[in-house]
Each structure stands twice: as structure tokens, then as C-alpha cells.
Amino acid sequence: MNSIRILLFVSLIGILSCNRNGESGPYVSISGFTQGTSYHITYQSPGNDTLYVQDEINALLADFDQSLSTYIDTSNISRLNNNETSEVDHYFIEVYNEAKRIYDISGGAFDITVGPLIDAWGFGPGRKLNVSEEVIDSILQFVGMAKIGISGGRLMKELPGIRLDLNAIAQGYAVDVVADYLDEKEVSNYMVEIGGEITTKGVSPRNDDWKIGIDKPYFGNQMPGQNLQEIVRLSGKSLASSGNYRKYYEQDGKKIVHTVDPRSGYTKMSNLLSVTIITDKCITADGLATACMSLGLEDARSFIEGQEDVEALFIYSDQDGNYLEWMTSGMKGMLLK
């Protein structure tokens, strides 16, 4: 998982209230587990009666996992990776199309065929390897989205050894899937969070924008919300973050981080500590955040400046270890002063 866990400021669970959008139903908060992480959802019932949807959402997320989770042996993505099938479902097609778009605009910095590299470095479900230049060169023949495609509802691979890893974009898409479900239920005010990826609509139980805390990205900070860098006001937008400071290991005195640059095959350790992206759809924010971590500070800044309707916050360190920030102009207006 490439996203940073983010503190959510949510309160007043299940209290009947009237907000600025004119809704008067009770707010409900639910939580659970999916995709190896947790989820938290707060929503206002569309009528005076309380709307309970946890069972339906759990079933929806279980169906989603059965499609896209590489940690379920019988999932569609696992069967595709093992060449047991070539058929793809609607979840996969949606993720593939957005992943291909981000792959193209980022110059290959985001790539869902990175699976063999993720495994080799010890961050995937497959076997960790003793990485060397020769090993990386041998793996790179299986990496590159130009080597896969979809035709007639089937995944086409140039080589059978190509394996996909959707973890850098699937959680963001899962957030969108749950949000679409709430929209179908005519819910006007909600916040959906899965593994730190978030989408919002309307207002919080406090009758104000949703407030999302972004953690200070120092190595060893494993407690979300204990030390915040910024707080973002969010409504009608999605947010995703990516960083290296929580998922890494040490080997021969060096930190091996989980961000792998699919272009070189090597893990990407740089002074760019975390990236937070705000866009309309969480699937897009998730993929862009990962692409930026692969690009590094300067290239990521140029990349984001060339995108429309995308806001970003980069937290990076200088030579003295000080935390510095770069952000888009729109992001400045979203920060809680």
C-alpha cells in the first residue's frame, strides 16, 4: 500500500442535525477492514430515519477484493497474474484505463506491471530476491504497460511472466466505488476513507467542510494523527497520499523504501518524503501520488504544474533535515490556518 494513513476529524456520530445543505437526517459512522487495511465511513442519512448500509458496503468491498486483491489466490487479478485466465471484469477495466492514462502522462513513472519488481524488493506477495543489477535487468523485460492491453474483454500479455500490482491505485478506486454506492442511495453528505485514501461530499457532522489531517512524514512515525504537518479542508473532492516513511526496511545499514521506480527497477529514496494529491476522483489522486514519488521532487513538481484540476502538497527535507513544503496555489486555500 502506497498511501499514508491520515487522521480524520469526524464527530457527532448518529446525532440528528440540520446542516447548511438542508439535510436533517442523522449522521452514522461505520468502520471495518478491507484490502489488508481499515475503512471509516461517515454519512448523513437522506431522510429522518437512520440509513444503515454497512452490510451492503462490506459485500461491495468483498466483491471488489475478489476482483483486484493480489493477496487473494482466487481473485481475478491473481488468476490473471498466474495465467489461469485472461478474462477481465468491469473493475479491472476501469483501473486499467486510468492506470494507462497516468502511465502515459507520467512518462512511465506509474506502471501497474511493476509486480515482479515489488516482489523482488520484498514488498509484494511474491518471493523476495537477493537483488542485483543482473536480477533487475532480467525482471525489467516483464515491466512496461506497452506490453499489455485489453481486447474483447481479455487481458493480452506480450510475455506470460508479466504480473500486475494494482495496490497503488486500487484503494483509491475502492473509495470511488463506495462513494458511487452512497450517491445511489441519495446520500448528500459523506466522507469515505480506505487505508488513508479519501473522498468527501457535502458537509461533516459539524456542519462544515471535512477536515483531514496530514501526518509529518518522519521515519518511524507509525501512529496516524500523533504529529500533524497540515490540516486540509475538503468538500466534494478526493485526497490520496503516498510516502516512504512507514513502509520500509533496513538492509546493510540502508533504508529500503517501498516506492519502486518502474523505469529503473530500483527503489526510490529521495528527499521527497510525502505527496498529497487532491482531485475529483480518488482513483486519479492515488495514481498521481504514486507517480510523483517515483519522479522525485523536481520532476514531480514540473509534472503536477502541467496537470489541470489537480492540487498537490509535497513535503520534503533539505540538507539539514528540515521539513519544507511545496504546494499548488489551490492547495494553499484548502489548508486550515
N, C-alpha and C positions, 0 to 999 in steps of 0.2 A: 504494500500500500504506500503510495507516494504522498499522501496528504497529511497535513499537520492536524492534530486534534485541536479543536477550537472551543473555547468556553462560550457557552450560550447563556445569555441573560434572559431567563424566562421565569415568570412567577404567576401567582394568582390562578392556580390550577382549578378548573371546574367551577369558577365563580361566574354567576350571571352578571353581565355588564353590557352597557350600550356604548359603542365606540364611535369614532368620527366617521366611519363608513355607514353608520346607520344600522349595523347588525346588533342584535340583542341577545343572542344565544350564549350558552355557557362555553367557556374555553375548556378544552380537555388536553392533557398531556399524556403521551404513551411512550414507552421505550421497550427495546428488545435487542436481539442480536441477529446479525446477518453478515454474510461475506467475511467472517472472521473478525468482525468488529461490532460496535453497538450502533443503534439508531435512537434518535429522540425526535418526536414529532409533537408539536403543539398546534392546535387548530380551534377555531370557534365554530360551534355547531350552527348550521344555517337557519335553524328555527329555535323556538323556545325549548323544545325537547332536546335532550343530550344525544348527540350522534356518536355511537361507538363503532369504530372501524378497525380496531386492532387485529381481529381475526382475519379480516379481508386483506389487510396490509401484510400480515405475516404470510398469508398464502401467496400474495403477489410477489413478495420478495423471495419466497422459496422457489417459485416458478422461475424467477429471474436468475437465481443462483444455479438452477438446473440447466440453464442455458449458458451462462458466461463464467462460472467459477472454475478456475483451474485446479481447485482443491477438492473438487468432487469428481471422482473417477468416471461417473456415468453422465456427467454434464455434456452438453453439445460441444463446448469448446475443448474439453478433454478428449472426446471421441474424434474431433477434427485433428487435434494435435497427434493422436495415435493412429491416424489414417484409418479409423474404423468406420468413418462416414465422410461424405463430402457435402451433405445437405446442411443448409443453414436456415435458421429461423428469423423472425422479424426483429428480435432483439439484436442478434448478431449483425444483421444488415444495417441497422441504424448505427451501431457502434462503428462498424467498418467504414461507412460513408463519412462519418465525422472524423475518424482517425485518419483516413486517406486525405481529407482536406487539410488537416493540421500537418500531416506529414509533408504535403506539397508546399504549404506556405512557410514552413519552418526549415526547409531545406534538408529534411530527413532527421531533424533533431528529435522528433517524436515518431516512434515506429513500433507498431504492435507486433512485429516479427522479432522483437528483441528477446523473446522467450528463452532461447538457448543460452544467451549471454547472462540473463538474470539467474538462471540455474547455475551456470558455471561459477558465478561470483558468490553463490550461496544465499541468494535472496528469493528463490523460487521453490516450487515443489519438487523439482528435479535434483539430481546429484550435483553437489559442489565439486568443482575440479581444482586441481593444482594449476592455477592459471599461469600461462607463459605466453610469450609472443607467438609461438607456434600454435598453441591452443586457440588463441584469439583469432589468428589468421584462418584456422580451419573452421571456426564457427561462423565467421563473417560471410562465408559463401551461402549461408542459410538466412541471412538478415537483409531486409530491404522490401518495402511494400510494393515495389515494382515487380516483385517475384510472385505476388499473389493477386487474385481477382475473383470476382463473383460473376457467374454466368448461369442463367437458368436455375437460380436458386441453389447453386452449388459453389463451394469454395474451390478455386483452382490454384494449385501449387506448382511451381517450377520444379521443386525438389521435395521429396517426402520428408526430409529432415527439418523442414520449416515448422516451427512451433510458435504459436501466438501467445502473448501475455497481454490481457486487457485490463490489468489491475490499475493502470494509470489513467483510465478513462471510464471504467465500468461503474465505479461507485458514484461518480458524477451523474452518469446516465440513470442509475437506480434512483437517485434523488428526483430527477425529472419524471421518471415513471410514477413514483408515488405522488408527486405534485399533480400530474395529469389525472390520477385517480381522484384526488381531492377536488380538482376542478369539476370532474364529472358529478361529484356529489354536491356541487354548487357551494363549496366552502370558499368564502371570500377572504378570510384571514388565516394564514398558517405559516409555520416555519417547519421545514423538513431538514434533518441533519443525519447523514450516514457517514460514519468514520471521519467526521470533520468537514465534509463537503455539504453545502447548504444551499437551499433556495427559500425564498420568502415571498409572501404576498400579503398586501394589506397591512394591518397593524397588530402589535403584540397585545397581551392582556393589559398592559399599562396604557393602552390607547395611544401608542406612539410607534415609531419605527422599531424594528427588531434591532437589538444591539448585540454585536458579535465581537468577542474578544480574540485578539491575535497574540499568541504567545511569543515571548522573547526567545529567539532561536539559539540557545546556547547548548552545547553538547552535554548530555546528561539530564536535560530538562524533560523528565518523563511524566510530569504532573500538569496536565492541561489546566490553565486558569490560575496557576500559582504566581506567575510572573508575566504580566502582560506588556507587550510592546505598544499596542494601539487598540482602540475600540472603534468599530465601524458601525455606522447607522445604515440599515438595509431595509428596503421595501420594494417588492416587485423585481428583484434581481437575485442572481445566484452568485455564490462565492466558493472558491476552492483554493487550497494552498498546497504547496509542495516544499519540502525541505529535507535536509540530510541529518539533522541533529538528533533524531530519535531512532532512526533505523540504520545502524552501522555496527561494525565490529572492529576489533584491533588485531592486527597481524604483523609480527616483526616490528612492533613499535609504531605502526602506521594505522591510521583510521581508514577503513574500507567502507565507503558510504554506498547507499543503495541506488543512487542515481547513476545509471549506466548510459553513456553516450553511444547510441546505436551506430553512429558513423565511424567511431574509432574502435568500439568494442570494450573500452576501458571505463572504469568508474570515474565519475566527475567530481573531484574535490576542488572547490574554489572558494573565493571569499563571498560568493553569493550564498547566503545562509538560508533564506526562505523567500518564496514568491507567493503572493496572494493576488488572485485574479477575480475580477467582478465582471460578469456578462449576463445576458438574458438567460441562457441555458447553462445548467451546471455541467453537462457533458463537455461543453466547449471550455468552460473555466478550468475543469480538471485537466483536459489535454493540454491547454496552453500553459498552465502552471508547470507541468512536467517538461514541456518543450523548453521553457525558459531556464529551468535548472540545468538541462543538458547544454544549452547555449552558453551559459556563463553571463556575468554581469553586463559587459559592454554589448555583446551581440544580442542579448535578451532585451536590453533597453532599446536598441535600434529596431528590433523585431516588433516590440509592442507599440512603439511610436508609429509604425506603419499599419496598425490594425484599426479598424473602425469599431466604435461601440464596445471598447474594451478598456477597463480601468485596472491599474496594477499598483501594487506596493512591493518593492524589493527591500529586503533587509540584508545588509552586507557589512563586512568588517573591514577596517583599514589595517595598516601595518602594525598599529599599536593595539589592535584588538577592540577598538571602539565600535559600537553599533551605529551604523549610518543608514539612512533611508533615501530611496529614490521612489518617486510616485508620479503618476499622471495627474494632470490638473483636476480631472473629475474626481479622483480619489481623495484629493485634499478636502473637497467639500463634503465627503462622506465620513470623515473622521470625527469622533466625538472630541470636542475641545475641552 
